[in-house]
Amino acid sequence: MLELVDLTKRFKQQYAVKNLNMFIEKGEIIGLLGPNGAGKSTAISMMSSLVEPTAGDVRFNNNSILKKPAQLRKVTGIVPQEIALYNDLTAEENLQFFGRIYRLKGAELKRRMDEVLDLIGLKDRRKDIVKKYSGGMKRRLNIGVALLHDPELIIMDEPTVGIDPQSRNYILETVKRLNAERNITVLYTSHYMEEVEFLCDRIYIMDKGNLIASGTKDDIKRILSAEKTISIKADRLNEAFIKEIKEHPLVNNIQVEEKEITIMVAKEVNIFSTLIKMAEDASLELSSVAIKTPTLEDVFLHLTGRALRD
Amino acid sequence: MIGILFAKARQFIRNPWTFLIFTGMSIGFALIMGITGGSNAIRVPVTIVDEHLRDTTIMSELKASTSFDLQEMKKEEMLKHLKNGKAEVGVILKEENYQVIVGVDSVRVRMVENMVRQAYIHYYQQQNIVDAANMVSNKQKDLLLYDMEESMNDPVFTVDSKGFTSSDAVVYNPTFQVLFGFSLFFVIYTIAYNVLPILTEKNEGLWDRIILSPVKKWEMYVANMLYSFFEGYLQVLVIFLLFRYGFGVNFNGRFYDTLLLIIPYVFAVIALALLITALVKNVQQFNAILPIIAVSMAMIGGAYWPIEIVESNALIALSKINPLTYGMEILNGAVVYNYSIQHLLYPISILILMGVVMIGIGIHLMERRHI
């Protein structure tokens, strides 16, 4: 359906996206994962025909959209990261406006508006002015606007940023439902790996403008097949212990949080006794040491040496 | 495009405060500085020492002046006025002479002195004629003066003169000056804050969302500019209508012409606002730059005071690239000087040219990011 071929965007000497290759098949939910500044938003701006690439091509049903974007635009719904709504208008007026610019009229427009309001759960609040909505409601309406013209492809740029867990779950469930019931293709970008894990069939991981991994969830996690992730927890971590682990030759990657250290080591290595000895030497009382099932977060850590949310 | 206009109109109905505030400020400033201070006459404090003077032609002649407004007061009060700078010059009138007391030496002092001297000369000329005629009774004297006045009213030839500050002069009328000046000044803000949403909508992703719809980009620009034009023009229309029919300001018979002639100015200001919007990166920058530009435009464009009093060559040169200069030139030309439309084609053409150039540059700069 949609294919990116060596897509590159350079701002002066800085590459925002470098040689990105991607494809999206009809009916898939594709995740584009990466930390802030990875180049996800630039990539989706290019693939939705909003920004001209410096090099490469975007193909929709095997036709380049760079010169003729109309075909893609007609069947694409965009959910931008920002709340792209008129705050002084009601939900209904916003939908009416976007419906009109998509040439929807009369009974057809009304039917679509009712459907969308029902889907995003705002039917009872349709007459309220958007600026009085909560963050989660605005996000839902932001998605609703993109669904109004019944698109085949929805591109969602971090649609759950800054909202409460309840609204986030509602949005994730809505995306799942749209895909399952209407066979809508979804490109979902996020830096929350649990969202991508929950939603997506296939995942692309970007960092600093480069594609660093791609495949199904299992494919990606298999990158870690030669390694295992160990979680070390203590009530109060101390600098001496952290320093010793960092300098240990068998530890490949380390991520330090307040009460937890996550390390990666080769699968065949048995490091438990060494860890306990290091804790004793550093006068540290450990509360647990455990091997974890690898997550996408671990894969990202493995590939970049940094956490997704750094 | 209709959809965009509808959405804008709804937002205006829901939130008309920017429009109302700037319209109100234009009306308020024009009222305070124009209508209430509408007299051109210069106030001159006068102290009359000899009461007998009140019945003479000296007083009647001085009071008849349209250039100076004589305000009678005690000598001490007059001196206080001069000391405080409330008046430039005062006059003490005595039976056989007068005294001019100068607070600030200016051209007005000589004008006042000249007027008082003329009044005394006329009075004593009359007295000398009466004395020379050897009239015995007062009735005969009055009759002689009457005959003399009659013959003066029907002279062999007349010389018509006008003063720069008198009400029958057309050089400077503060009512039109402040009405036009503040209308053209405040409409810059109303228009600019209607063009600004292009920038905010771009930053908020709304613009991109509309670009991805079947609406053409030119329709988006035209809709935004049309709406800004509508609101800007409406503001000027409301102000002019209020002054014409509410306060009875006579536009010297050119009221409907002014409504037509204001169009090129509104167009040029929309273009200027578009250019500013294209040059700034965010709303904060826009809010910082707009007052600087608008106030500078008003100062060198003749909105606050007549452009003729600007003396610096550099400022005069700058005023030539200022739309407000030409807006004032058009309105003053039509209403104050009664110029025909043909006479005003030059400033009209410049405003249209400015508008086209600024829109071209503005849209080009805005579009650098987009396909």
Interface residues (C-beta under 8 A of the other chain):
Chain A: S45 S48 S49 L50 V51 E52 L66 P69 A70 R73 K74 T76 I78 P80 Q81 E82 I83 A84 L85 Y86 D88 L89 E93 F97 F98 R100 I101 Y102 R103 I129 V145 H149
Chain B: I2 G3 I4 F6 A7 R10 Q11 R14 N15 N203 E204 G205 L206 D208 R209 I210 I211 L212 S213 P214 V215 R369 H370 I371
